[in-house]
Amino acid sequence: MNAASNKPRDGRFVGEKQQGEQNRVRGAASTGAAAAAAKIACALAVCALALTACFGGGEGKAKDDASASVDPADRQAFAKYETPVAMRIPHQYSDIVLPEGDTSENNFVSRYLGEQTGISIKYAWETPSGAQYAATMNYAIRSGDLPDAFVVDRQQFRELTQAGELADLTQTYGEYASKLVKSIYDATGGKALQEASIDGRLYGLPNVAIEADAPTYLWVRQDWLDKLGLAAPKTLDDISRIAKAFRQLDPDGNGKADTVGIPVDRGMVYGEKTGNNGLNGVFAAFEAYPRKWIAGSDGRPVYGSVQREAKDALKLLAQWYKDGVLDQQFMLRQDSQDLVTENKTGIFFGPWWAPYYPLSKSISQDTKADWRVYAVPLDETGRFNVSDSPVTDRYLVVRKGYEHPEAALKLLNVFTRIERNQDPGAKGLLAVTEQLDTQLRNYYPFDLLLDYPDAIAQRHDWLAEALDGKLDPGQLDQETKRLYDDAQTEREYPRKNLDAWAGSTAYQLWGSVGRAESVKVASFFADPPPSLATMWTNLQSLETETYAKIITGELPLSAFDAFAQRWHAEGGDKMTEAVREANRG
């Protein structure tokens, strides 16, 4: 997963299908290629000055400031090696600009990390995307040529631990993890470290999922609702009426019948991570959770896609498709988000971070567009149902036999401290990336950032208090201060700076839905064992094909029963037992 290019400036991890959208956000806010080129050229020209100014004549002062600010209890966590330690790692890069003379391996961030830790980073290989990273890592695993430290997904983690290829980090974590790193993991109630443990021993340092990323909400153009005299949506029927009205009553006033129904991603529903244009919310209103492993009547995992409730939701969706409530061409579109960015629709399902993309592009095309977000649809009893996301899905690991396993943790300590704005030296680094119009996190050696599960809620509250004058903006951390500045920019110059609009809007609108009363449904997470991987891929393809054909009317609703029987017979039962075994106890 190419996280570096998929994160808005708040550090939140964006869903899997949103790869590259931050680049498109930046493109939408640009005034053209020439202006962008001029900006980068200017950044490069002043970069050397910024480094000198920010570091007070050199990187040494920043290093000294950072060292002096270390809590005595963290001395071991941040102690620098007296003799430099070499670490060979893979590097996944994206959306970086290098000052003159810098390289991807030797740049202002890697030098700072080296000064702080005494670790010399060497790249075993580099890839520009998450897909290429995963493929290259799989090859490295098969060939036995593992780097010293590296990030893996859940399946790779299980494969490597079962093969005995990873260093046991249990004692290392206890001795070298900083108070900040420990506090973030503790905030998950122990779940994150448990996910990275086998038989009570810790073999990886996991990322932490942001709780706010789990729900799927409904986004609607309020200006269109107002123009047509429509009330805000609550139920599935409300959503249907609004979508039909938007299609039939020319809400954009262009005199053309060109407004489309609700956009739908060709995958139709998201599994572990949410994204734009998934139909998860519709299914959840029927208490159905496709592509999720949920608790059955006996409490053990069952697969949501083959449950009766999913069939009930498909019945409605097939009717919606027939009536034009859903986009009639969704299976043929390369990118369902084009309908939103081009303002061909005024209603879609998406997560709280949708203002970053696609809504920033929608606003760039029509500054009158007034998008609002609603925690709907509600089920028959008036509840908003949400299934959770995995607490972690990536792990920083160390190959067994590497002489300094603690070195990976030392690096994690340092760049987590930087990212969470507790390192005085971070100001100089951030000044450089501001000049380069990039994100500091893109320069870290590992694509694994740590933040508190409730980070979005925390920043929303701090931002709201600062905007209300209840909190001194100078007391805000760097990320929240930037959101505050963006909100002030948006107040003074509405919709003139789309980066400012996106961040401030996303966080402020989160407050209207993030604490809405909801029913949270727990999910189980497990990857198929290697022996079932091909079978599982085939079952998922069967599921996607069947769902698409039922929704579009190519198959009758009764085909769901045949699909469910086939799913069980062709490996679903085996996979169910594997998931139950993985989640036993």
Secondary structure, 3 states (H helix, E strand, C coil): CCCHHHCCCCCCCCCHHHCCHHHHHHHHHCCCHHHHHHHHHHHHHHHHHHHHHHCCCCHHHHHHHHHHCCCHHHHHHHCCCCCCEEEEEEEECCCCCCCCCCCCCCCHHHHHHHHHHCEEEEEEEEECCHHHHHHHHHHHHHHCCCCCEEEEEHHHHHHHHHCCCECCCHHHHHHHCCHHHHHHHHCCCCHHHHHCEECCEECCEECCCCHHHCCCEEEEEHHHHHHHCCCCCCCHHHHHHHHHHHHHCCCCCCCCCCCCCECCCCCCCCCCCCCCCCCHHHHHHCCCCCCCEEECCCCCEEEHHHCHHHHHHHHHHHHHHHHCCECCCCCCCCCCCHHHHCCCCCEEEECCCCHHHHHHHHHHHCCCCCEEEECCCCCCCCCCEEECCCCCCEEEEEECCCCCCHHHHHHHHHHHHHHCCCCCCHHHHHHHHHHHCCCHHHHCCCCCCCCCCCHHHHHHHHHHHHHCCCCCHHHCCHHHHHHHHHHHHHHHCCCCCHHHHHHHHHHHHHHHHCCCCCEEECEECCCCCHHHHHHHHHHHHHHHHHHHHHHCCCCCCCHHHHHHHHHHHHHHHHHHHHHHHHCCC
